[in-house]
Amino acid sequence: MSSINIKRAVENIRSGTTVYTPVIELVVNAIQAIRAVKPTGGLIKVTILRNGQADLIDRIAPVDGFVVEDDGIGFNQDHRDSFDTLYTALKAEDGGKGFGRFTCLKYFDRLRVESIFCNNGVFSLRTFEMGSGNDIIINETVTEVEKGTTGSIVAIEGMKTVKFSDRGIESIARVLVERLLPYFIDRKSECPRILVIDSRDDSTVVLNDYLSRTNRQIVELDVSNSEITISGPDAIETFDVRVFKFYSPRASKSKISLVAHRREVTEVTMQTYIPEFADEFYEKVEEDSSSRDRNYVVKAYVLGAYLDENVSVERGAFNFQRDNDLIYGISQSQIESRAADIARDALGQEIVARRARKAARIEQYIATEAPWHRALSREADFSSLPMKPSSEEIELHLQTAKFHQEVQTRARVTQILSSGDPDTLRNQVAEVVASISQTSKNDLIHYVSMRKCVLDLFGKALEIDENGRHRSEGEVHDVIMPRRKDSETLNYEQHNLWILDERLNFTDYVASDLPIDGARGDRSDVTIFNRRIAFRGDNQPSNPITIFEFKKPQRHDFANPSSDDDPVQQIIRYVNQIRDGRFKTPKGRDILVSDNTNFYGYVVCDLSKKVADWLHNEKNFTMMPDGMGWFQWFGNIRLYMEVLSWTKVLADAEMRNKVFFHKLGI
């Protein structure tokens, strides 16, 4: 008589078992019991037990257990003693671990057995239950019966509190056939006929019919080479991969299943390795066919001695690691990845078509949104991207590829510089320089493309809104440079001063709509302390100072005689205040000016007739040749001032960048 702590043994079941694990265990035991006395044929019935109130939605009572009935050898003394022995070796040659029955008590309260067996021509009925204390077999009885048919009925009842969402017989049957498929496709042994019966209404599903010739729901795909080999630390391991279509799939994901001793142990979605398997496939039949169009998923089953030898006792996992196994050498992800490649090849044109659609999506994104990535996209590997990648996913992928490319380039530069071999320098320097140049080109294309977007926004800001009104100068101002900011708090790339003048990209300090002497001072729209290209000094009297004033599109009240908002006088006042030494830089340094310091002033507004007359008659400005601006030189304070129309600013910026936009095709 056995004596083990069954409760502890059940509690220690940790690997990836599910509520289906004990059902599969009982069915496999039934198959083995039949094959012990019948080389072919045999019948297995799996009855679904129900208990409780029917669900209000699908009107099906919850599952409470299963009964598995077979016409096999029965629980003779050898099989009875094997059941009563922990880790029995009776079925070791067929992959038995001697532990599977304990998974029954992990998910169900009770396991009971009724079995007819034959010993020396005498038929007997043996009944017993599986204990939960120290004895595996309890309440055993053996009685002689009339000569009949051997076989067993094993019931597991009283489902414990576990998630078991499947209720309908079709759903349950579909899971069972997927898990047991290695038995149905075994080339060496015929699978017995397996019925799934609902105790509620006696409805029946024949699992074998899923693979039958007529109206079959599972079809094996032709594979040119189903064998994969992977080198382990001690030997080269061989695996066999068989790929199937599952029509009208219960789940919408294609999967890879690793099988040990003809039992599914683990499964993973195939899109983990090949994104194009993310969605179901669709098979359209010929118009004159009586069959209907059907959806399907693909499932690859991987079999091999390596899997048989390394499956866990509970058959819910393998002893080797999921990734990068240093001990076993071969990891689960290695096997799955190779199996995914075989499944991809088996699908052929379906995967090719999906990859073509993904490539078109990537090409469309680069052409319309990110032309600066065009050169990089020719080298990047997009195979890991989702089947329907978003713009964000494509951009992140390209940025990652760009980063890795730059890291490699820097490493090669370091290698070249540290090499004392002149031939190495001569042979590699041109290639590395070309790589650096291409990266710079990509960045330039990105920058120019962003300019196009900014000019489009700028043009939009100058249009009237839905109420027929022009936007305020503040909204237009923010396109050029955010208000209430200066270069101490603003990144270089956050301003668009190039719209006004390309030279303004190279500035030492910018104050946008901020008092340049603290909160109480006057504030111009944009004040710029510029650096000459030929002079690298910092805040030197010879460096010019530029001041801008923006006026709302179509605004002209500043030209009234009584206006206190005269932009020409405002700029003159700013110049005089700076010359008088009233202002300091944000770091507390004096703004250095001399009698020879030049000032540039710009007023940007719409040049209505009223404003044009005001500039000509009262301000003594001279019209520019294009008629879209006015200018004047104030020699006594060394101030050159222009009054420009918004239209001119936009048109000039577009003209300066037009050749770049043309080259990019944007």
C-alpha positions as CSV (number, residue, x, y, z in Angstrom):
1,M,0.0,0.0,0.0
2,S,1.3,3.4,-0.9
3,S,1.9,6.2,1.6
4,I,2.7,9.6,0.2
5,N,1.6,13.1,1.0
6,I,-0.8,13.5,-2.0
7,K,-1.9,17.0,-1.0
8,R,1.7,18.3,-1.1
9,A,2.4,16.5,-4.3
10,V,-0.6,18.3,-6.0
11,E,0.3,21.6,-4.5
12,N,3.9,21.3,-5.9
13,I,2.6,21.2,-9.5
14,R,3.9,24.5,-10.8
15,S,4.6,24.2,-14.5
16,G,2.1,25.4,-17.2
17,T,-0.7,22.9,-16.8
18,T,-4.4,23.9,-17.5
19,V,-7.8,22.4,-16.7
20,Y,-7.4,20.5,-20.0
21,T,-4.2,18.7,-18.8
22,P,-6.0,16.0,-16.8
23,V,-8.5,15.4,-19.5
24,I,-5.8,14.9,-22.1
25,E,-4.0,12.7,-19.6
26,L,-7.0,10.4,-19.3
27,V,-7.6,10.3,-23.0
28,V,-3.9,9.4,-23.7
29,N,-4.1,6.7,-21.0
30,A,-7.2,5.4,-22.8
31,I,-5.4,5.3,-26.1
32,Q,-2.5,3.4,-24.6
33,A,-4.9,0.9,-22.9
34,I,-6.6,0.2,-26.2
35,R,-3.3,-0.3,-28.1
36,A,-2.2,-2.7,-25.4
37,V,-4.9,-5.2,-26.7
38,K,-5.8,-3.8,-30.2
39,P,-3.3,-2.8,-32.8
40,T,-6.2,-0.9,-34.7
41,G,-9.7,0.3,-34.0
42,G,-11.0,1.0,-30.5
43,L,-13.4,3.5,-29.1
44,I,-13.1,6.3,-26.6
45,K,-16.0,8.4,-25.2
46,V,-15.4,11.7,-23.4
47,T,-18.6,12.8,-21.7
48,I,-18.9,16.4,-20.4
49,L,-20.5,16.6,-17.0
50,R,-22.4,19.7,-16.1
51,N,-23.7,21.2,-12.9
52,G,-25.5,24.4,-11.8
53,Q,-27.6,27.0,-13.5
54,A,-27.4,27.5,-17.3
55,D,-25.7,30.8,-18.4
56,L,-28.2,33.5,-19.3
57,I,-26.4,34.3,-22.5
58,D,-25.5,31.0,-24.1
59,R,-27.9,29.0,-21.9
60,I,-25.3,26.3,-21.1
61,A,-24.7,25.0,-17.6
62,P,-21.0,25.2,-16.4
63,V,-18.7,22.2,-16.8
64,D,-18.2,20.2,-13.6
65,G,-16.1,17.3,-14.9
66,F,-15.5,14.7,-17.5
67,V,-15.9,10.9,-17.9
68,V,-13.5,9.0,-20.2
69,E,-14.5,5.6,-21.2
70,D,-12.5,3.1,-23.3
71,D,-12.5,-0.5,-24.5
72,G,-8.9,-1.2,-23.6
73,I,-7.1,-3.6,-21.4
74,G,-8.6,-2.4,-18.1
75,F,-7.1,-2.0,-14.7
76,N,-5.5,-5.5,-14.3
77,Q,-3.2,-6.0,-11.4
78,D,-0.2,-4.5,-13.2
79,H,-2.0,-1.4,-14.2
80,R,-3.6,-1.1,-10.7
81,D,-0.2,-1.4,-9.0
82,S,1.2,1.2,-11.5
83,F,-1.6,3.6,-10.6
84,D,-0.7,3.1,-6.9
85,T,3.0,3.8,-7.4
86,L,4.4,7.4,-7.5
87,Y,6.6,7.9,-10.6
88,T,5.8,4.4,-11.9
89,A,7.8,3.2,-14.8
90,L,5.2,0.9,-16.4
91,K,4.7,3.2,-19.4
92,A,8.1,4.7,-19.5
93,E,8.8,3.4,-23.0
94,D,5.7,5.3,-24.2
95,G,6.7,8.5,-22.5
96,G,4.9,7.9,-19.2
97,K,6.1,9.9,-16.3
98,G,4.1,8.2,-13.6
99,F,2.7,11.5,-12.4
100,G,-0.1,12.6,-14.7
101,R,-3.0,11.4,-12.5
102,F,-2.0,13.9,-9.9
103,T,-2.9,16.8,-12.2
104,C,-6.5,15.5,-12.0
105,L,-6.7,16.5,-8.3
106,K,-5.2,19.9,-9.0
107,Y,-8.3,20.8,-10.9
108,F,-11.0,18.4,-9.7
109,D,-12.1,17.2,-6.3
110,R,-12.7,13.6,-7.1
111,L,-11.3,10.8,-9.4
112,R,-13.1,7.5,-9.5
113,V,-12.5,4.4,-11.6
114,E,-14.6,1.5,-12.8
115,S,-12.8,-1.1,-14.9
116,I,-13.3,-4.6,-16.2
117,F,-10.2,-6.6,-16.8
118,C,-9.4,-10.2,-17.6
119,N,-7.0,-12.5,-15.8
120,N,-6.5,-16.0,-17.0
121,G,-9.9,-16.0,-18.6
122,V,-11.7,-14.6,-15.6
123,F,-13.3,-11.2,-15.9
124,S,-13.5,-8.9,-12.9
125,L,-14.8,-5.5,-12.1
126,R,-12.4,-3.2,-10.1
127,T,-13.6,0.1,-8.6
128,F,-11.7,2.6,-6.6
129,E,-11.1,6.3,-5.9
130,M,-8.0,8.4,-5.8
131,G,-7.3,9.5,-2.3
132,S,-6.2,13.0,-1.2
133,G,-4.4,12.0,2.0
134,N,-1.6,9.5,2.1
135,D,-3.1,6.6,0.1
136,I,-3.3,6.9,-3.7
137,I,-6.0,4.2,-4.0
138,I,-9.0,4.2,-1.6
139,N,-12.3,2.4,-1.4
140,E,-11.2,-0.4,-3.7
141,T,-13.5,-3.3,-4.6
142,V,-12.9,-6.3,-6.9
143,T,-15.7,-8.6,-7.9
144,E,-16.0,-11.3,-10.6
145,V,-18.4,-10.6,-13.5
146,E,-19.7,-12.5,-16.4
147,K,-17.5,-12.7,-19.5
148,G,-17.7,-9.5,-21.4
149,T,-15.6,-6.7,-22.8
150,T,-12.6,-5.2,-21.0
151,G,-12.3,-1.5,-20.6
152,S,-12.4,1.4,-18.1
153,I,-14.5,4.4,-17.1
154,V,-12.6,7.1,-15.3
155,A,-14.5,10.1,-14.0
156,I,-13.1,13.4,-12.7
157,E,-15.7,15.6,-11.0
158,G,-16.1,18.7,-8.8
159,M,-14.2,21.3,-10.8
160,K,-12.3,23.5,-8.5
161,T,-12.3,27.3,-8.7
162,V,-10.3,27.7,-11.9
163,K,-11.0,29.7,-15.1
164,F,-12.7,27.5,-17.6
165,S,-14.4,29.7,-20.2
166,D,-15.2,26.9,-22.7
167,R,-18.7,25.6,-22.2
168,G,-20.0,24.5,-25.6
169,I,-19.3,21.0,-26.8
170,E,-17.8,22.4,-30.1
171,S,-15.3,24.6,-28.2
172,I,-14.2,21.8,-25.9
173,A,-13.9,19.3,-28.8
174,R,-11.8,21.8,-30.7
175,V,-9.3,22.2,-27.9
176,L,-9.1,18.4,-27.4
177,V,-8.4,17.7,-31.1
178,E,-5.7,20.4,-31.2
179,R,-4.0,19.0,-28.1
180,L,-4.4,15.4,-29.3
181,L,-3.6,16.0,-33.0
182,P,-0.1,14.3,-32.8
183,Y,-2.0,11.0,-32.1
184,F,-4.3,11.6,-35.1
185,I,-1.4,12.2,-37.4
186,D,0.9,9.5,-36.1
187,R,2.2,7.7,-39.1
188,K,3.1,4.6,-37.0
189,S,-0.1,4.1,-35.1
190,E,-3.8,4.6,-35.8
191,C,-5.7,6.7,-33.4
192,P,-8.9,5.1,-31.9
193,R,-12.2,6.7,-32.7
194,I,-12.8,9.5,-30.1
195,L,-16.3,10.8,-29.3
196,V,-17.1,13.9,-27.2
197,I,-20.6,13.7,-25.7
198,D,-22.5,16.4,-23.8
199,S,-24.4,14.8,-20.9
200,R,-27.0,17.5,-21.1
201,D,-28.5,16.5,-24.4
202,D,-26.3,13.7,-25.7
203,S,-25.0,15.8,-28.6
204,T,-21.9,14.2,-30.0
205,V,-18.8,15.4,-31.8
206,V,-16.4,12.9,-33.4
207,L,-12.8,14.2,-33.1
208,N,-11.6,12.0,-36.0
209,D,-14.0,13.8,-38.3
210,Y,-11.9,17.0,-38.0
211,L,-9.4,15.3,-40.3
212,S,-11.8,13.3,-42.4
213,R,-11.9,13.5,-46.2
214,T,-15.3,15.2,-46.3
215,N,-15.9,18.6,-44.8
216,R,-12.6,18.3,-42.8
217,Q,-11.7,21.3,-40.6
218,I,-8.0,20.4,-40.2
219,V,-5.7,20.0,-43.3
220,E,-2.0,19.2,-43.3
221,L,0.1,21.4,-45.6
222,D,2.8,20.1,-47.8
223,V,6.2,21.0,-46.5
224,S,9.2,20.6,-48.8
225,N,11.6,19.9,-45.9
226,S,10.0,19.3,-42.5
227,E,13.2,18.5,-40.7
228,I,15.2,21.0,-38.8
229,T,18.6,20.4,-37.0
230,I,20.0,22.5,-34.2
231,S,23.5,22.0,-32.7
232,G,23.5,21.3,-29.0
233,P,26.5,21.1,-26.6
234,D,26.9,17.4,-27.1
235,A,25.1,16.5,-30.3
236,I,23.0,17.7,-33.2
237,E,19.3,17.4,-32.4
238,T,16.7,16.8,-35.1
239,F,13.1,17.9,-35.1
240,D,10.2,17.2,-37.3
241,V,7.7,20.0,-38.1
242,R,4.2,19.4,-39.4
243,V,2.0,22.3,-40.4
244,F,-1.8,22.3,-40.5
245,K,-4.6,24.6,-41.5
246,F,-7.4,25.0,-38.9
247,Y,-10.5,26.2,-40.6
248,S,-13.2,28.1,-38.7
249,P,-10.6,28.6,-35.9
250,R,-11.6,28.7,-32.3
251,A,-8.7,31.1,-31.8
252,S,-7.7,33.8,-34.3
253,K,-3.9,33.3,-33.9
254,S,-1.6,31.0,-35.6
255,K,0.6,29.0,-33.2
256,I,3.6,26.8,-32.8
257,S,3.2,23.8,-30.5
258,L,6.1,21.8,-29.0
259,V,5.1,18.2,-28.5
260,A,6.6,15.5,-26.3
261,H,5.5,11.9,-26.5
262,R,2.7,12.9,-28.9
263,R,1.2,15.4,-26.4
264,E,1.2,19.1,-26.9
265,V,3.2,20.7,-24.1
266,T,3.7,24.4,-25.0
267,E,2.3,26.8,-27.6
268,V,3.3,30.3,-28.7
269,T,1.7,32.6,-31.2
270,M,3.5,32.4,-34.5
271,Q,3.5,36.2,-34.9
272,T,6.1,36.2,-32.1
273,Y,8.6,35.2,-34.8
274,I,6.9,36.2,-38.1
275,P,4.5,39.2,-37.7
276,E,2.6,38.3,-40.9
277,F,0.9,35.5,-39.0
278,A,-0.9,38.1,-36.8
279,D,-4.3,37.8,-38.5
280,E,-6.4,34.9,-39.7
281,F,-6.0,33.8,-43.3
282,Y,-8.9,33.7,-45.7
283,E,-9.4,30.9,-48.3
284,K,-11.7,31.8,-51.2
285,V,-13.0,28.8,-53.1
286,E,-13.9,28.7,-56.8
287,E,-17.2,30.2,-57.8
288,D,-18.6,26.9,-59.2
289,S,-17.7,25.0,-56.0
290,S,-20.3,24.0,-53.5
291,S,-17.9,24.8,-50.6
292,R,-18.0,28.1,-48.8
293,D,-15.2,30.6,-48.3
294,R,-13.5,29.9,-44.9
295,N,-11.1,31.6,-42.5
296,Y,-8.3,29.6,-41.1
297,V,-5.2,29.8,-38.9
298,V,-2.0,27.8,-39.1
299,K,-0.5,25.6,-36.4
300,A,2.9,24.0,-36.5
301,Y,3.6,20.9,-34.4
302,V,7.2,20.2,-33.5
303,L,8.2,16.7,-32.5
304,G,11.6,15.2,-31.6
305,A,13.5,13.0,-29.2
306,Y,15.1,16.1,-27.6
307,L,11.6,17.3,-26.6
308,D,10.6,13.8,-25.4
309,E,13.7,13.6,-23.2
310,N,13.4,17.0,-21.6
311,V,9.6,17.4,-20.9
312,S,8.7,18.2,-17.3
313,V,7.0,15.6,-15.1
314,E,3.7,17.5,-15.3
315,R,4.0,17.9,-19.1
316,G,3.4,21.6,-18.8
317,A,6.9,22.8,-19.7
318,F,10.4,21.7,-20.7
319,N,13.5,21.5,-18.6
320,F,15.5,23.7,-21.0
321,Q,15.2,27.5,-20.9
322,R,12.9,29.7,-23.0
323,D,15.9,31.8,-24.3
324,N,19.7,31.4,-24.4
325,D,20.1,28.1,-22.5
326,L,23.7,27.8,-21.3
327,I,23.2,24.3,-19.9
328,Y,21.2,22.5,-22.5
329,G,22.5,24.7,-25.4
330,I,19.2,24.5,-27.3
331,S,16.5,26.9,-26.2
332,Q,12.7,26.8,-26.7
333,S,12.8,30.0,-28.8
334,Q,15.4,28.5,-31.1
335,I,13.2,25.6,-31.9
336,E,10.1,27.8,-32.3
337,S,11.9,30.2,-34.6
338,R,13.0,27.5,-37.0
339,A,9.5,26.0,-37.0
340,A,8.0,29.4,-37.8
341,D,10.3,29.6,-40.9
342,I,8.9,26.2,-42.1
343,A,5.3,27.4,-41.6
344,R,6.1,30.6,-43.5
345,D,7.4,28.6,-46.4
346,A,4.4,26.3,-46.3
347,L,2.1,29.3,-46.6
348,G,4.0,30.5,-49.6
349,Q,2.2,33.3,-51.5
350,E,0.0,34.2,-48.6
351,I,3.0,35.4,-46.6
352,V,4.6,37.0,-49.6
353,A,1.4,39.0,-50.3
354,R,1.2,40.2,-46.7
355,R,4.9,41.2,-46.7
356,A,4.3,43.1,-49.9
357,R,1.4,45.1,-48.3
358,K,3.6,45.9,-45.3
359,A,6.5,47.0,-47.6
360,A,4.0,49.3,-49.4
361,R,2.8,50.7,-46.1
362,I,6.4,51.5,-45.1
363,E,7.2,53.0,-48.5
364,Q,4.1,55.2,-48.3
365,Y,5.1,56.5,-44.9
366,I,8.6,57.3,-46.0
367,A,7.5,58.9,-49.2
368,T,4.8,61.1,-47.6
369,E,6.0,61.6,-44.0
370,A,9.7,60.8,-43.6
371,P,11.7,61.2,-46.9
372,W,14.9,61.7,-45.0
373,H,14.8,57.9,-44.2
374,R,14.7,56.9,-47.8
375,A,18.4,55.8,-48.0
376,L,18.2,54.1,-44.6
377,S,15.1,52.2,-45.5
378,R,16.9,50.5,-48.3
379,E,19.2,48.9,-45.7
380,A,16.9,48.4,-42.7
381,D,15.4,45.0,-42.0
382,F,11.6,45.4,-41.4
383,S,10.8,41.8,-40.8
384,S,10.2,42.3,-37.1
385,L,7.7,45.1,-37.6
386,P,4.0,44.2,-37.1
387,M,2.0,43.2,-40.2
388,K,0.2,46.6,-40.2
389,P,2.7,48.9,-38.7
390,S,1.6,52.4,-37.5
391,S,3.6,55.5,-38.4
392,E,5.0,55.6,-34.8
393,E,6.2,52.0,-35.1
394,I,7.9,52.6,-38.4
395,E,9.6,55.7,-37.2
396,L,10.8,54.1,-34.0
397,H,12.2,51.2,-36.0
398,L,14.0,53.5,-38.4
399,Q,15.4,55.6,-35.5
400,T,16.7,52.4,-33.9
401,A,18.3,51.3,-37.1
402,K,19.9,54.7,-37.5
403,F,21.3,54.6,-34.0
404,H,22.8,51.1,-34.6
405,Q,24.3,52.3,-37.9
406,E,25.9,55.4,-36.2
407,V,27.3,53.2,-33.4
408,Q,28.9,50.9,-36.0
409,T,30.3,53.8,-37.9
410,R,31.8,55.3,-34.7
411,A,33.3,52.0,-33.8
412,R,34.9,51.7,-37.3
413,V,36.3,55.2,-37.0
414,T,37.9,54.3,-33.7
415,Q,39.3,51.1,-35.2
416,I,40.8,53.0,-38.1
417,L,42.3,55.7,-35.9
418,S,43.9,53.1,-33.6
419,S,45.3,51.1,-36.5
420,G,48.9,51.6,-37.4
421,D,48.5,49.9,-40.8
422,P,48.4,52.5,-43.6
423,D,46.6,50.0,-45.9
424,T,43.7,49.7,-43.3
425,L,43.4,53.5,-43.4
426,R,43.6,53.7,-47.1
427,N,41.1,50.9,-47.8
428,Q,38.5,51.8,-45.2
429,V,38.5,55.5,-44.8
430,A,36.5,56.2,-48.0
431,E,33.8,53.7,-47.1
432,V,33.5,55.1,-43.6
433,V,33.4,58.7,-44.8
434,A,30.6,57.8,-47.3
435,S,28.7,56.3,-44.4
436,I,29.0,59.4,-42.3
437,S,28.0,61.6,-45.3
438,Q,24.9,59.5,-45.9
439,T,23.9,59.9,-42.2
440,S,24.4,63.7,-42.6
441,K,22.3,63.7,-45.8
442,N,19.4,61.9,-44.0
443,D,19.5,64.5,-41.2
444,L,19.5,67.3,-43.8
445,I,16.5,65.8,-45.6
446,H,14.7,65.5,-42.3
447,Y,15.5,69.2,-41.5
448,V,14.3,70.4,-44.9
449,S,11.1,68.4,-44.7
450,M,10.4,69.9,-41.3
451,R,10.8,73.4,-42.9
452,K,8.1,72.5,-45.4
453,C,5.7,71.6,-42.6
454,V,6.5,74.9,-40.8
455,L,5.9,77.0,-43.9
456,D,2.6,75.2,-44.4
457,L,1.6,76.1,-40.9
458,F,2.8,79.6,-41.3
459,G,0.7,80.1,-44.5
460,K,-2.3,78.6,-42.6
461,A,-1.8,81.1,-39.8
462,L,-2.0,84.0,-42.2
463,E,-5.4,82.8,-43.5
464,I,-8.8,83.9,-42.1
465,D,-10.5,81.6,-39.6
466,E,-14.0,80.1,-39.9
467,N,-15.4,83.4,-38.6
468,G,-13.7,85.4,-41.4
469,R,-11.2,86.9,-39.0
470,H,-7.4,87.0,-39.2
471,R,-5.5,85.3,-36.4
472,S,-3.7,87.5,-33.8
473,E,-0.1,88.4,-34.2
474,G,0.6,86.1,-31.2
475,E,-0.5,83.0,-33.1
476,V,1.7,83.9,-36.1
477,H,4.4,84.9,-33.7
478,D,4.4,81.4,-32.2
479,V,5.1,79.8,-35.5
480,I,8.3,81.8,-35.9
481,M,9.3,81.6,-32.2
482,P,7.2,80.8,-29.1
483,R,6.4,83.8,-27.0
484,R,7.7,84.5,-23.5
485,K,10.8,82.5,-24.3
486,D,14.5,83.2,-24.8
487,S,17.5,81.2,-25.9
488,E,18.3,80.4,-22.3
489,T,15.0,78.4,-22.0
490,L,14.5,77.4,-25.6
491,N,16.2,74.7,-27.6
492,Y,17.8,75.7,-30.9
493,E,15.4,73.6,-32.9
494,Q,12.3,75.1,-31.3
495,H,12.5,78.4,-33.2
496,N,12.0,79.0,-36.9
497,L,13.8,82.4,-37.3
498,W,15.1,81.2,-40.7
499,I,11.6,82.3,-42.0
500,L,12.7,85.9,-41.4
501,D,16.4,85.6,-42.3
502,E,18.7,82.6,-42.7
503,R,21.4,84.4,-40.8
504,L,19.3,84.4,-37.6
505,N,20.0,80.7,-37.2
506,F,23.5,81.6,-36.0
507,T,22.7,83.8,-32.9
508,D,24.1,84.1,-29.5
509,Y,21.0,85.3,-27.7
510,V,17.3,85.6,-28.6
511,A,14.5,87.1,-26.4
512,S,11.0,86.6,-27.7
513,D,8.3,88.9,-26.3
514,L,10.2,89.2,-23.1
515,P,11.4,92.4,-21.3
516,I,15.2,92.3,-21.8
517,D,15.8,94.3,-18.6
518,G,13.4,92.4,-16.3
519,A,9.7,92.4,-15.8
520,R,9.2,96.2,-15.9
521,G,11.0,97.0,-19.1
522,D,9.8,97.3,-22.7
523,R,9.7,94.2,-24.7
524,S,10.2,93.8,-28.4
525,D,8.9,90.8,-30.3
526,V,12.3,89.3,-31.1
527,T,15.6,90.8,-30.1
528,I,18.7,89.0,-31.5
529,F,22.4,89.5,-30.6
530,N,24.0,88.1,-33.7
531,R,27.5,86.7,-34.4
532,R,29.2,87.5,-37.6
533,I,30.6,84.6,-39.6
534,A,34.0,86.1,-39.7
535,F,34.0,87.2,-36.0
536,R,33.7,84.6,-33.3
537,G,33.6,87.0,-30.3
538,D,30.9,86.9,-27.7
539,N,28.8,90.0,-27.0
540,Q,31.2,92.3,-28.7
541,P,30.4,95.9,-29.8
542,S,31.1,95.0,-33.4
543,N,28.3,92.4,-33.4
544,P,25.0,93.7,-34.8
545,I,21.7,93.6,-32.9
546,T,18.4,92.8,-34.7
547,I,14.9,93.7,-33.5
548,F,11.6,92.5,-34.9
549,E,8.0,93.8,-34.4
550,F,5.0,91.7,-35.5
551,K,1.6,93.1,-36.2
552,K,-1.6,91.1,-36.7
553,P,-2.5,90.4,-40.3
554,Q,-4.8,93.1,-41.8
555,R,-4.2,95.3,-38.8
556,H,-3.4,98.9,-39.6
557,D,-4.6,101.0,-36.6
558,F,-0.9,101.6,-35.6
559,A,-0.8,104.0,-38.6
560,N,-3.3,106.4,-36.9
561,P,-1.8,109.7,-35.9
562,S,-3.0,109.2,-32.3
563,S,-1.6,105.6,-32.0
564,D,0.7,104.7,-29.1
565,D,1.6,101.4,-31.0
566,D,3.8,102.9,-33.7
567,P,6.2,100.0,-34.5
568,V,8.7,102.2,-36.2
569,Q,9.0,104.4,-33.1
570,Q,9.1,101.3,-30.9
571,I,12.1,99.9,-32.6
572,I,13.9,103.3,-32.5
573,R,13.1,103.6,-28.8
574,Y,14.5,100.0,-28.2
575,V,17.7,101.0,-30.1
576,N,18.2,104.2,-28.0
577,Q,17.6,102.3,-24.8
578,I,20.2,99.7,-25.7
579,R,22.7,102.4,-26.6
580,D,22.0,104.1,-23.3
581,G,23.2,100.9,-21.5
582,R,19.8,100.2,-19.8
583,F,19.8,96.5,-20.5
584,K,21.8,93.5,-19.5
585,T,22.0,89.9,-20.8
586,P,20.2,87.2,-18.8
587,K,23.5,86.3,-17.2
588,G,23.9,89.8,-15.9
589,R,26.5,91.0,-18.4
590,D,26.3,94.4,-20.0
591,I,25.1,94.5,-23.6
592,L,28.2,95.9,-25.2
593,V,27.6,98.6,-27.9
594,S,29.7,101.4,-29.4
595,D,29.1,104.3,-31.7
596,N,29.7,101.8,-34.6
597,T,27.4,99.0,-33.5
598,N,24.8,98.4,-36.2
599,F,21.2,97.7,-35.6
600,Y,18.7,96.0,-37.9
601,G,15.0,96.6,-37.3
602,Y,12.1,94.7,-39.0
603,V,8.4,95.4,-38.8
604,V,6.2,92.6,-40.2
605,C,2.6,93.5,-41.0
606,D,0.1,93.6,-43.9
607,L,0.8,96.5,-46.2
608,S,-2.6,98.0,-46.8
609,K,-2.9,101.3,-48.7
610,K,-3.3,103.1,-45.4
611,V,0.0,101.6,-44.1
612,A,1.8,102.2,-47.4
613,D,0.7,105.9,-47.4
614,W,1.8,106.2,-43.8
615,L,5.2,104.8,-44.5
616,H,5.7,107.0,-47.6
617,N,4.2,110.3,-46.4
618,E,4.9,110.4,-42.7
619,K,7.9,108.0,-42.1
620,N,9.8,108.8,-45.3
621,F,10.4,105.1,-46.1
622,T,11.4,104.0,-49.6
623,M,9.5,101.2,-51.4
624,M,11.3,98.0,-52.3
625,P,11.4,97.0,-56.0
626,D,8.9,94.2,-55.5
627,G,6.4,96.5,-53.8
628,M,6.1,94.2,-50.9
629,G,8.3,96.1,-48.4
630,W,9.7,99.5,-47.4
631,F,13.1,100.4,-46.0
632,Q,15.0,103.4,-44.4
633,W,18.5,104.1,-43.0
634,F,18.6,106.0,-39.7
635,G,22.3,107.1,-39.9
636,N,22.5,108.9,-36.6
637,I,21.8,105.8,-34.6
638,R,23.1,103.3,-37.2
639,L,19.7,101.6,-37.7
640,Y,18.6,100.0,-40.9
641,M,14.9,99.3,-40.8
642,E,12.6,97.3,-43.1
643,V,8.8,97.1,-43.1
644,L,7.8,93.8,-44.7
645,S,4.4,92.2,-45.6
646,W,3.5,88.8,-44.2
647,T,3.1,87.7,-47.8
648,K,6.7,88.7,-48.6
649,V,8.1,86.9,-45.6
650,L,6.3,83.7,-46.5
651,A,7.1,84.0,-50.3
652,D,10.8,84.7,-49.6
653,A,11.1,81.8,-47.2
654,E,9.4,79.5,-49.7
655,M,11.6,80.7,-52.5
656,R,14.8,80.2,-50.5
657,N,13.8,76.6,-49.8
658,K,12.0,75.8,-53.0
659,V,15.0,74.1,-54.6
660,F,15.4,71.8,-51.6
661,F,11.6,70.9,-51.6
662,H,11.9,70.2,-55.4
663,K,14.8,67.9,-54.9
664,L,12.9,65.9,-52.3
665,G,9.7,65.9,-54.3
666,I,7.6,67.5,-51.5
